Amino acid sequence: MGPLGFTLTKEEWLDRHRTGDLQYQELNWEDPTTRQYGHAAIVVGTQVQRATYKGNDVPGGRFRMTQVAIQSGGNWVLAGVHLSPMAERA
């Protein structure tokens, strides 16, 4: 369940991007760190965003992001992403 009390299905999550209902004005990484374990790598950092959904501001623009990448056929491939909302700075 998300911080606003609902969970999106995979299709609902993808549709908000496909339709253009979700618009990012800013999307940045802060302080990413990478740890590599053989053919896998974990990247942890802070995603900072300003966005609108159907013209309304999206609250909570800071997320702890973890990305998992693996080597496949000589290329790095994103295998997973996790976002957790962070408290806004005062």
JOBEL-V557554 format. One record per backbone hydrogen bond with DSSP energy under -1.0 kcal/mol. CO is the residue of the C=O (numbers start at 1). NH is the residue of the N-H. E is the energy in kcal/mol with one decimal. If there is no record, write none. Layout:
# JOBEL-V557554
co = (CO,CO)
nh = (NH,NH)
e = (E,E)
This chain:
# JOBEL-V557554
co = (2,6,9,10,11,12,14,14,15,16,21,23,26,28,30,33,35,37,39,40,41,42,43,44,45,46,47,48,50,50,51,52,53,56,61,62,63,64,65,66,67,68,68,69,70,72,75,77,80,82,84)
nh = (5,2,13,14,15,16,17,18,19,22,54,52,50,48,46,44,42,40,71,37,69,35,67,33,65,30,63,28,25,26,58,23,56,53,49,86,47,84,45,82,43,79,80,41,77,75,72,70,68,66,64)
e = (-1.9,-2.1,-2.4,-2.5,-2.9,-1.6,-1.1,-2.4,-2.8,-2.1,-2.8,-2.5,-2.0,-2.8,-2.3,-2.4,-2.8,-1.5,-2.5,-3.7,-2.7,-2.5,-2.8,-2.5,-2.9,-2.4,-2.4,-2.8,-2.8,-1.7,-2.6,-3.0,-1.8,-2.9,-3.0,-2.7,-3.1,-1.9,-2.1,-2.3,-2.6,-3.3,-1.6,-2.6,-3.0,-1.6,-3.3,-2.4,-2.8,-2.4,-2.9)
